[in-house]
Protein backbone atom coordinates (compact mmCIF):
# COMPACT_ATOMS: atom_id res chain seq x y z
CA UNK A 1 0.00 0.00 0.00
CA UNK A 2 1.26 3.47 -0.95
CA UNK A 3 0.63 6.86 0.62
CA UNK A 4 -2.34 8.37 -1.27
CA UNK A 5 -0.37 11.23 -2.87
CA UNK A 6 2.24 8.76 -4.16
CA UNK A 7 -0.42 6.43 -5.56
CA UNK A 8 -2.21 9.43 -7.14
CA UNK A 9 1.01 10.38 -8.88
CA UNK A 10 1.36 6.82 -10.20
CA UNK A 11 -2.26 6.86 -11.43
CA UNK A 12 -1.72 10.18 -13.24
CA UNK A 13 1.57 9.05 -14.76
CA UNK A 14 -0.12 5.87 -15.99
CA UNK A 15 -2.93 7.91 -17.56
CA UNK A 16 -0.56 10.36 -19.23
CA UNK A 17 1.90 7.75 -20.52
CA UNK A 18 -0.47 4.89 -21.44
CA UNK A 19 -3.58 6.96 -22.23
CA UNK A 20 -5.80 4.23 -20.78
CA UNK A 21 -8.73 6.68 -20.82
CA UNK A 22 -8.92 6.33 -24.60
CA UNK A 23 -10.44 2.88 -24.11
CA UNK A 24 -14.21 3.34 -23.76
CA UNK A 25 -14.51 0.18 -21.65
CA UNK A 26 -11.80 1.14 -19.16
CA UNK A 27 -12.57 -0.23 -15.70
CA UNK A 28 -11.11 0.71 -12.36
CA UNK A 29 -9.79 -2.85 -12.13
CA UNK A 30 -7.72 -2.26 -15.28
CA UNK A 31 -5.97 0.70 -13.66
CA UNK A 32 -5.54 -1.17 -10.38
CA UNK A 33 -3.99 -4.22 -12.01
CA UNK A 34 -1.57 -2.07 -14.04
CA UNK A 35 -0.42 -0.53 -10.75
CA UNK A 36 -0.50 -3.76 -8.75
CA UNK A 37 -2.97 -2.45 -6.15
CA UNK A 38 -6.57 -3.28 -5.22
CA UNK A 39 -9.22 -1.32 -7.11
CA UNK A 40 -10.64 -0.03 -3.81
CA UNK A 41 -7.31 1.71 -3.25
CA UNK A 42 -7.53 3.38 -6.66
CA UNK A 43 -11.08 4.53 -5.95
CA UNK A 44 -10.31 5.81 -2.45
CA UNK A 45 -7.18 7.56 -3.67
CA UNK A 46 -8.93 9.43 -6.51
CA UNK A 47 -11.77 10.35 -4.16
CA UNK A 48 -9.51 11.65 -1.40
CA UNK A 49 -6.86 13.32 -3.59
CA UNK A 50 -9.11 14.78 -6.27
CA UNK A 51 -12.62 14.77 -4.83
CA UNK A 52 -13.85 12.94 -7.94
CA UNK A 53 -15.27 9.54 -8.70
CA UNK A 54 -13.22 7.27 -10.95
CA UNK A 55 -15.44 8.02 -13.95
CA UNK A 56 -15.27 11.80 -13.39
CA UNK A 57 -11.49 11.52 -13.19
CA UNK A 58 -11.28 9.51 -16.42
CA UNK A 59 -13.78 11.77 -18.19
CA UNK A 60 -11.62 14.77 -17.35
CA UNK A 61 -8.79 13.23 -19.34
CA UNK A 62 -11.17 12.34 -22.16
CA UNK A 63 -12.52 15.89 -22.43
CA UNK A 64 -9.01 17.36 -22.41
CA UNK A 65 -8.04 14.93 -25.18
CA UNK A 66 -11.21 15.79 -27.13
CA UNK A 67 -10.37 19.50 -26.82
CA UNK A 68 -6.94 18.80 -28.28
CA UNK A 69 -8.50 16.86 -31.19
CA UNK A 70 -11.00 19.67 -31.82
CA UNK A 71 -8.17 22.20 -31.89
CA UNK A 72 -5.97 20.10 -34.15
CA UNK A 73 -8.69 18.69 -36.44
CA UNK A 74 -11.64 21.14 -36.41
CA UNK A 75 -13.06 19.45 -39.52
CA UNK A 76 -13.49 16.08 -37.73
CA UNK A 77 -17.05 14.98 -37.04
CA UNK A 78 -18.05 15.49 -33.39
CA UNK A 79 -19.15 11.87 -32.99
CA UNK A 80 -15.72 10.76 -34.23
CA UNK A 81 -13.95 13.08 -31.77
CA UNK A 82 -16.01 11.59 -28.94
CA UNK A 83 -15.20 8.00 -29.92
CA UNK A 84 -11.50 8.73 -30.39
CA UNK A 85 -11.43 10.38 -26.97
CA UNK A 86 -12.69 7.23 -25.25
CA UNK A 87 -16.41 7.96 -24.93
CA UNK A 88 -18.69 5.00 -25.58
CA UNK A 89 -21.12 7.07 -27.67
CA UNK A 90 -21.79 10.64 -28.73
CA UNK A 91 -24.62 11.15 -26.22
CA UNK A 92 -22.21 10.52 -23.35
CA UNK A 93 -19.55 12.64 -25.06
CA UNK A 94 -21.88 15.67 -25.36
CA UNK A 95 -23.28 15.27 -21.82
CA UNK A 96 -19.87 14.91 -20.15
CA UNK A 97 -18.19 17.61 -22.27
CA UNK A 98 -20.92 20.09 -21.37
CA UNK A 99 -20.87 19.07 -17.69
CA UNK A 100 -17.12 19.70 -17.51
CA UNK A 101 -16.72 22.77 -19.73
CA UNK A 102 -20.19 24.34 -19.53
CA UNK A 103 -20.31 24.28 -23.34
CA UNK A 104 -21.19 21.77 -26.03
CA UNK A 105 -18.19 20.64 -28.11
CA UNK A 106 -19.36 22.86 -31.02
CA UNK A 107 -19.77 25.92 -28.78
CA UNK A 108 -16.38 25.26 -27.23
CA UNK A 109 -14.74 24.94 -30.66
CA UNK A 110 -16.30 28.17 -31.93
CA UNK A 111 -14.71 30.04 -29.01
CA UNK A 112 -11.19 28.78 -29.81
C-alpha positions in Angstrom: 0.0 0.0 0.0 1.3 3.5 -0.9 0.6 6.9 0.6 -2.3 8.4 -1.3 -0.4 11.2 -2.9 2.2 8.8 -4.2 -0.4 6.4 -5.6 -2.2 9.4 -7.1 1.0 10.4 -8.9 1.4 6.8 -10.2 -2.3 6.9 -11.4 -1.7 10.2 -13.2 1.6 9.0 -14.8 -0.1 5.9 -16.0 -2.9 7.9 -17.6 -0.6 10.4 -19.2 1.9 7.7 -20.5 -0.5 4.9 -21.4 -3.6 7.0 -22.2 -5.8 4.2 -20.8 -8.7 6.7 -20.8 -8.9 6.3 -24.6 -10.4 2.9 -24.1 -14.2 3.3 -23.8 -14.5 0.2 -21.7 -11.8 1.1 -19.2 -12.6 -0.2 -15.7 -11.1 0.7 -12.4 -9.8 -2.8 -12.1 -7.7 -2.3 -15.3 -6.0 0.7 -13.7 -5.5 -1.2 -10.4 -4.0 -4.2 -12.0 -1.6 -2.1 -14.0 -0.4 -0.5 -10.7 -0.5 -3.8 -8.7 -3.0 -2.5 -6.2 -6.6 -3.3 -5.2 -9.2 -1.3 -7.1 -10.6 0.0 -3.8 -7.3 1.7 -3.2 -7.5 3.4 -6.7 -11.1 4.5 -5.9 -10.3 5.8 -2.4 -7.2 7.6 -3.7 -8.9 9.4 -6.5 -11.8 10.4 -4.2 -9.5 11.6 -1.4 -6.9 13.3 -3.6 -9.1 14.8 -6.3 -12.6 14.8 -4.8 -13.9 12.9 -7.9 -15.3 9.5 -8.7 -13.2 7.3 -11.0 -15.4 8.0 -13.9 -15.3 11.8 -13.4 -11.5 11.5 -13.2 -11.3 9.5 -16.4 -13.8 11.8 -18.2 -11.6 14.8 -17.3 -8.8 13.2 -19.3 -11.2 12.3 -22.2 -12.5 15.9 -22.4 -9.0 17.4 -22.4 -8.0 14.9 -25.2 -11.2 15.8 -27.1 -10.4 19.5 -26.8 -6.9 18.8 -28.3 -8.5 16.9 -31.2 -11.0 19.7 -31.8 -8.2 22.2 -31.9 -6.0 20.1 -34.2 -8.7 18.7 -36.4 -11.6 21.1 -36.4 -13.1 19.4 -39.5 -13.5 16.1 -37.7 -17.0 15.0 -37.0 -18.0 15.5 -33.4 -19.1 11.9 -33.0 -15.7 10.8 -34.2 -13.9 13.1 -31.8 -16.0 11.6 -28.9 -15.2 8.0 -29.9 -11.5 8.7 -30.4 -11.4 10.4 -27.0 -12.7 7.2 -25.2 -16.4 8.0 -24.9 -18.7 5.0 -25.6 -21.1 7.1 -27.7 -21.8 10.6 -28.7 -24.6 11.2 -26.2 -22.2 10.5 -23.4 -19.6 12.6 -25.1 -21.9 15.7 -25.4 -23.3 15.3 -21.8 -19.9 14.9 -20.2 -18.2 17.6 -22.3 -20.9 20.1 -21.4 -20.9 19.1 -17.7 -17.1 19.7 -17.5 -16.7 22.8 -19.7 -20.2 24.3 -19.5 -20.3 24.3 -23.3 -21.2 21.8 -26.0 -18.2 20.6 -28.1 -19.4 22.9 -31.0 -19.8 25.9 -28.8 -16.4 25.3 -27.2 -14.7 24.9 -30.7 -16.3 28.2 -31.9 -14.7 30.0 -29.0 -11.2 28.8 -29.8 
